[in-house]
Amino acid sequence: MSAPTSFTGICPCGRTDQRARPLPFAQCCGRYLDDFEGTPAPDAESLMRSRYTAFVLERADYLLATWHPSTRPARLDFEPGVRWLGLNVRSRSMSDGEHAEVEFVARSRDASGQASRLLERSRFVREGDRWFYLDAVPPPASA
């Protein structure tokens, strides 16, 4: 894993505290990105949020480390000029103690200024005390 992130400020994932105040990066996804070995994401939603944050910060090391080996690509490239604009978690569910799904919408803008929305239902698997991104399945037709 690479050195800790120098990012400071509000966490890109958009998680808030009990008073609906945005959480600082260090208290939110930063602890997972900067201490992968010692601080695994405690649940599938936290892993999904930290992976979104890793996309924002272009942390391929974290994304690959949290991708299940059975579906992990050999490498990960980022599209130049993409700006991630926000994340909205629409639903989360556990099918059993080791499998979960998180449906979300992530908004972005490419280098030419074209806006887009990624609607995804991500599947996660837990092995031991660590969650891994497995793959994505199409969201329900009503989405």
N, C-alpha and C positions, 0 to 999 in steps of 0.2 A: 504494500500500500504506500501511497505517496505521503509526503509531509502534511501536517494539518492544514486545513484551509485557512487562508487569511481573510476570508469573508467575514464581515461584521454587519450588524443591523438586524432587521426583521427577517425571519426565515422565509425563503421563497415559497414554501409549501402552503402557507396561509393558515396554519393551525393557530388557534387562539386559546387564551386561558378562560377561567370561569367567568370573568367579566367581559368577555369578547374582545380582549386586547390581543393583538398579534404577539406571538412569542418570538423572543430573540433567537437568532440562529444557534447560538451556543447552548441554549436551553432546549432546543427543539432538535432538528435534524443534524446539527453540527456535532453533537455528541456521538452519533452513529457514524457519520462520515469521517470524523477525526480520530475515532478510537474503534475501528472495525473489530479488532481482536477482542477487546475488553468490554465493549458495550454493543451487543447485538440489538437490533430493533426488537421490541418485545412482542409485537403482533404484526399481522399482515398489513394493516392500514399504515402503521408507522414505517414499515419497510417501503411501502408504495410511496408514501410522502417523501421519505429520504431519497428514494430513487429519482423522483421528480426533481428534488433539489440538486441531486448529482447531475442530472441533465442540464439544469440551469447553469451550474458551475463547471460543466464539462469535465466531470470526474469519472472518466472511463474506468479507472482502477476500482472504484467502489461499485459501479454498475456491473462490471464483470464478476467481482467477488460475490455479489449478492444474487447472481443469476445461477439457477440450478445447473450443475454440470451436464445434465442430460439434454439441455436445450441451449446452453451458452454458446454464443458465436466465438470464433477464434480472436476476433478483434472488434472494436467498436469505433466508428468514425462519427464525428458530429458535422452536421450541415453548416457550412460557414454562414455567419450573419443571422442565424436564427435567434430571436429573442423570445424567451418564454414569458408569458404575461400573467398567468394565474392558473390555479388548480382548484377544482371543485369536486370533492368526493360525494358521489351520489348515493352509494350504498356499499355496505360491507356485510359479508356473511361467512359463517364457519360451517363447512359441511361435516366436519368431525374435528378432533383435536389436532390433526396434522394438515388439514386442507382448508383453504379460505379463498374467497374471491372479493375483489374490491373493484367497483365500477366508478369511473371518474371521467371528468372532462378537463383536458389541459388545453389552454389557449396559447397560441404563438403567432409570431409575425416573422416572415422570412426576410432575406436581405433586400428584396424588391419592395417590401412594404405590404405584401399580401398576407392577410390574416387567415388563420385556420384554427379549427377545433379538432382535437383528437378525442374521440369518445371510445373508451376501452373498458373491457371487463378483464382484469388481470387475475390470473390464478397463481396461488402461492402454496408452497409446501413447507412444513416445518420438519427439520431433521435435528434431533437433540434440542438444544436451546436456541437454534438459529432458523429464521425464516428465509426462504429463497423465492425469488420470482421464477415461475415455471414457464408460463406463456400467456397469451391473450386469446380470448374467444370472442366472437361477435356478441355485442350486447343484445338484449331482447329486442324484438321488432318494435315494441312500444316505446323504446328509448328515442 
